[in-house]
């Protein structure tokens, strides 16, 4: 991976491939750039695709104190790598960040995949998560975010906690504080977010959670598209890539 330096000095790691109009991919909670790498790879034959690790995860660094504006600055640094402007594909909370950033940055097109608009967590969740991490309890922070920030059933969270993947989640527990901050401040659309008028697709899986379908319909200037073959917040790569490719072709990037 290559790196770029954000405005506050934080190192942001990214991976780029392909050629053509650039698309930047933003993952959601507990994601690094690999979550959207299969989709990016499917589009690399037609576009320049750039996936990056959001701060406090993957190979990117972190600088505190956190503010959502720092993540906007991280994206701005990645956009410079893309030539100054790009389409942005945001998955889950990455979609919240993408739409918020579009109020300030030169984003040409938006793809918002199952972003939790209208599903903001409790305002004090970030503070409670931060307290757990400061107490040396990253696993408890992960579990709290999974139950209150995502809405997973406690029994499922306990299963995850006993799984081999849990240490990797604990390693990026600090990012849960940032996710909770972002979603508590911007999952409920601000007037500026509602006014964004770049070409926007709001994508949901055909068999996803009903709350995410309702969330998609909360974006006033986006066209809602149902993705066939998708369930449980997953991204079917061939179908989603075809939708992105067609939309960018028709809208003359």
C-alpha positions as CSV (number, residue, x, y, z in Angstrom):
1,X,0.0,0.0,0.0
2,X,1.0,3.6,-0.5
3,X,0.4,6.4,2.0
4,X,-0.7,10.0,2.1
5,X,-0.6,12.5,4.9
6,X,-3.8,14.1,6.2
7,X,-4.0,17.7,7.4
8,X,-3.3,16.8,11.0
9,X,-0.3,14.7,10.1
10,X,-2.0,11.3,10.3
11,X,-0.7,8.7,7.8
12,X,-3.5,7.3,5.7
13,X,-2.8,4.1,3.8
14,X,-4.4,3.5,0.4
15,X,-4.3,1.1,-2.5
16,X,-4.9,2.2,-6.1
17,X,-5.4,0.3,-9.3
18,X,-6.8,0.6,-12.8
19,X,-7.2,3.7,-15.0
20,X,-10.0,6.1,-15.9
21,X,-12.4,8.2,-13.8
22,X,-11.4,7.7,-10.2
23,X,-13.7,6.0,-7.6
24,X,-12.7,6.2,-3.9
25,X,-14.1,3.5,-1.6
26,X,-15.0,4.1,2.1
27,X,-15.7,1.2,4.4
28,X,-17.9,1.0,7.4
29,X,-17.5,-0.1,11.0
30,X,-14.7,-2.6,11.7
31,X,-13.7,-2.4,8.0
32,X,-10.3,-1.7,6.5
33,X,-9.8,-1.2,2.7
34,X,-10.0,-5.0,2.1
35,X,-13.8,-5.0,2.7
36,X,-14.5,-3.2,-0.5
37,X,-11.4,-4.5,-2.4
38,X,-13.4,-7.2,-4.4
39,X,-15.8,-4.5,-5.6
40,X,-12.9,-2.2,-6.5
41,X,-11.2,-5.0,-8.3
42,X,-14.2,-5.7,-10.4
43,X,-14.2,-2.0,-11.5
44,X,-10.5,-1.6,-12.1
45,X,-10.8,-2.5,-15.7
46,X,-12.8,0.7,-16.4
47,X,-11.9,3.1,-13.6
48,X,-9.1,4.1,-11.3
49,X,-10.1,2.6,-8.0
50,X,-8.7,3.7,-4.6
51,X,-9.5,2.0,-1.3
52,X,-8.1,3.4,1.9
53,X,-7.9,2.5,5.6
54,X,-9.8,5.0,7.6
55,X,-7.9,6.3,10.6
56,X,-7.4,3.9,13.6
57,X,-7.7,0.8,11.4
58,X,-5.6,-1.2,9.0
59,X,-2.3,0.4,8.1
60,X,-3.5,4.0,8.7
61,X,-2.4,5.9,11.8
62,X,-4.4,7.9,14.3
63,X,-4.1,11.3,15.9
64,X,-6.3,12.4,18.8
65,X,-8.5,14.2,19.7
66,X,-10.9,12.9,17.1
67,X,-13.4,15.0,15.2
68,X,-15.5,14.0,12.2
69,X,-13.7,16.8,10.3
70,X,-10.5,14.9,10.6
71,X,-12.1,12.1,8.5
72,X,-13.2,14.6,5.9
73,X,-9.6,15.8,5.8
74,X,-8.4,12.2,5.4
75,X,-10.8,11.8,2.4
76,X,-9.6,15.1,1.0
77,X,-6.0,13.8,1.1
78,X,-7.1,10.7,-0.8
79,X,-8.9,12.7,-3.4
80,X,-5.7,14.6,-4.1
81,X,-4.1,11.2,-4.9
82,X,-7.1,10.7,-7.3
83,X,-6.4,14.0,-9.1
84,X,-8.4,16.3,-6.9
85,X,-11.9,15.0,-7.6
86,X,-13.6,11.5,-7.7
87,X,-16.7,9.5,-7.4
88,X,-17.1,8.0,-3.9
89,X,-18.6,4.7,-2.9
90,X,-19.5,4.6,0.8
91,X,-20.5,1.4,2.5
92,X,-22.6,1.5,5.7
93,X,-21.3,4.3,7.9
94,X,-18.8,5.0,5.1
95,X,-21.9,6.3,3.3
96,X,-22.7,8.7,6.1
97,X,-19.1,10.0,5.9
98,X,-19.3,10.2,2.1
99,X,-22.5,12.3,2.0
100,X,-21.3,14.6,4.8
101,X,-18.0,15.1,3.0
102,X,-19.8,15.9,-0.3
103,X,-21.0,19.1,1.4
104,X,-17.4,20.3,1.3
105,X,-15.3,18.3,-1.1
106,X,-15.2,17.9,-4.9
107,X,-17.0,14.6,-5.2
108,X,-18.4,14.0,-8.7
109,X,-20.8,11.1,-7.9
110,X,-22.0,9.3,-4.8
111,X,-22.9,5.6,-4.2
112,X,-24.3,5.1,-0.7
113,X,-24.6,1.4,0.1
114,X,-26.9,0.7,3.1
115,X,-25.9,3.8,5.1
116,X,-27.7,4.0,8.4
117,X,-29.4,7.3,7.8
118,X,-32.0,8.1,10.4
119,X,-30.6,5.4,12.7
120,X,-28.3,7.5,14.9
121,X,-27.1,5.9,18.2
122,X,-27.5,7.4,21.6
123,X,-25.6,10.7,21.9
124,X,-23.5,9.4,24.8
125,X,-22.4,6.1,23.1
126,X,-19.1,7.5,22.0
127,X,-18.3,8.6,25.5
128,X,-19.2,5.2,27.0
129,X,-17.0,3.5,24.4
130,X,-14.1,5.8,25.0
131,X,-14.4,5.1,28.8
132,X,-14.2,1.4,28.2
133,X,-11.1,1.7,26.1
134,X,-9.4,4.0,28.6
135,X,-10.1,1.3,31.2
136,X,-8.3,-1.3,29.1
137,X,-11.5,-3.1,28.0
138,X,-11.4,-3.0,24.2
139,X,-13.4,-6.2,24.0
140,X,-16.3,-4.7,26.0
141,X,-16.2,-1.6,23.7
142,X,-16.5,-3.8,20.6
143,X,-19.4,-5.7,22.2
144,X,-21.1,-2.5,23.2
145,X,-20.8,-1.0,19.8
146,X,-22.1,-4.2,18.2
147,X,-25.3,-4.1,20.4
148,X,-26.0,-0.4,20.5
149,X,-24.2,1.0,17.5
150,X,-25.2,-1.8,15.0
151,X,-28.1,-3.4,16.7
152,X,-26.9,-7.0,16.8
153,X,-28.7,-9.4,19.2
154,X,-26.7,-10.0,22.4
155,X,-26.5,-13.7,21.7
156,X,-24.9,-13.0,18.3
157,X,-22.4,-10.7,19.9
158,X,-21.5,-13.4,22.4
159,X,-20.9,-15.8,19.5
160,X,-18.6,-13.2,17.8
161,X,-16.8,-12.7,21.0
162,X,-15.9,-16.4,21.2
163,X,-14.9,-16.5,17.5
164,X,-11.3,-16.4,16.1
165,X,-12.0,-13.0,14.5
166,X,-12.6,-11.2,17.8
167,X,-8.9,-10.3,18.5
168,X,-8.8,-8.4,15.2
169,X,-11.9,-6.4,16.2
170,X,-10.4,-5.6,19.6
171,X,-7.3,-4.3,17.8
172,X,-9.4,-1.5,16.2
173,X,-11.7,-0.9,19.1
174,X,-10.7,2.8,19.1
175,X,-12.4,3.2,15.8
176,X,-15.8,2.4,17.4
177,X,-15.6,5.7,19.3
178,X,-15.2,7.4,15.9
179,X,-18.0,5.4,14.3
180,X,-20.4,6.4,17.2
181,X,-19.3,10.0,16.9
182,X,-19.9,10.1,13.1
183,X,-23.2,8.4,13.3
184,X,-24.6,10.3,16.2
185,X,-23.7,13.6,14.5
186,X,-24.6,12.9,10.9
187,X,-26.8,9.8,10.5
188,X,-29.7,12.2,10.9
189,X,-29.3,14.2,7.8
190,X,-28.2,17.8,8.2
191,X,-29.7,20.5,5.9
192,X,-26.4,20.6,4.1
193,X,-26.4,16.9,3.5
194,X,-30.0,17.0,2.3
195,X,-29.0,19.7,-0.2
196,X,-26.1,17.8,-1.9
197,X,-27.0,17.6,-5.6
198,X,-24.3,15.5,-7.2
199,X,-25.6,12.4,-9.0
200,X,-26.3,9.9,-6.2
201,X,-27.4,6.3,-6.1
202,X,-28.6,4.9,-2.8
203,X,-28.2,1.2,-2.8
204,X,-29.8,-1.5,-0.7
205,X,-29.8,-5.3,-1.0
206,X,-33.0,-7.0,-2.2
207,X,-33.2,-9.0,1.1
208,X,-31.5,-6.6,3.5
209,X,-32.8,-5.4,6.9
210,X,-36.0,-3.3,6.5
211,X,-34.5,-0.5,8.6
212,X,-31.8,0.0,6.0
213,X,-34.4,0.2,3.2
214,X,-36.2,3.0,5.1
215,X,-32.8,4.7,5.7
216,X,-32.1,4.7,1.9
217,X,-35.4,6.5,1.3
218,X,-34.4,9.3,3.7
219,X,-31.9,10.7,1.2
220,X,-33.9,13.3,-0.7
221,X,-31.7,13.8,-3.8
222,X,-30.6,10.1,-4.3
223,X,-32.1,7.5,-6.5
224,X,-32.9,4.3,-4.7
225,X,-31.7,1.1,-6.4
226,X,-32.3,-2.4,-5.2
227,X,-29.4,-4.8,-5.7
228,X,-30.4,-8.3,-6.6
229,X,-28.9,-11.2,-4.7
230,X,-27.9,-9.1,-1.6
231,X,-29.0,-9.9,1.9
232,X,-28.0,-9.2,5.5
233,X,-26.0,-6.0,4.7
234,X,-23.8,-7.8,2.2
235,X,-22.5,-6.6,-1.2
236,X,-22.8,-8.9,-4.2
237,X,-19.9,-7.8,-6.3
238,X,-20.9,-8.5,-9.9
239,X,-24.4,-6.9,-9.5
240,X,-23.1,-3.9,-7.6
241,X,-20.2,-3.4,-10.0
242,X,-22.6,-3.4,-13.0
243,X,-24.8,-0.8,-11.4
244,X,-21.8,1.5,-10.6
245,X,-20.3,1.1,-14.1
246,X,-23.6,1.8,-15.8
247,X,-24.4,4.9,-13.7
248,X,-20.9,6.4,-14.2
249,X,-21.1,5.7,-18.0
250,X,-24.6,7.3,-18.4
251,X,-23.7,10.3,-16.2
252,X,-20.5,11.1,-18.2
253,X,-17.8,11.3,-15.5
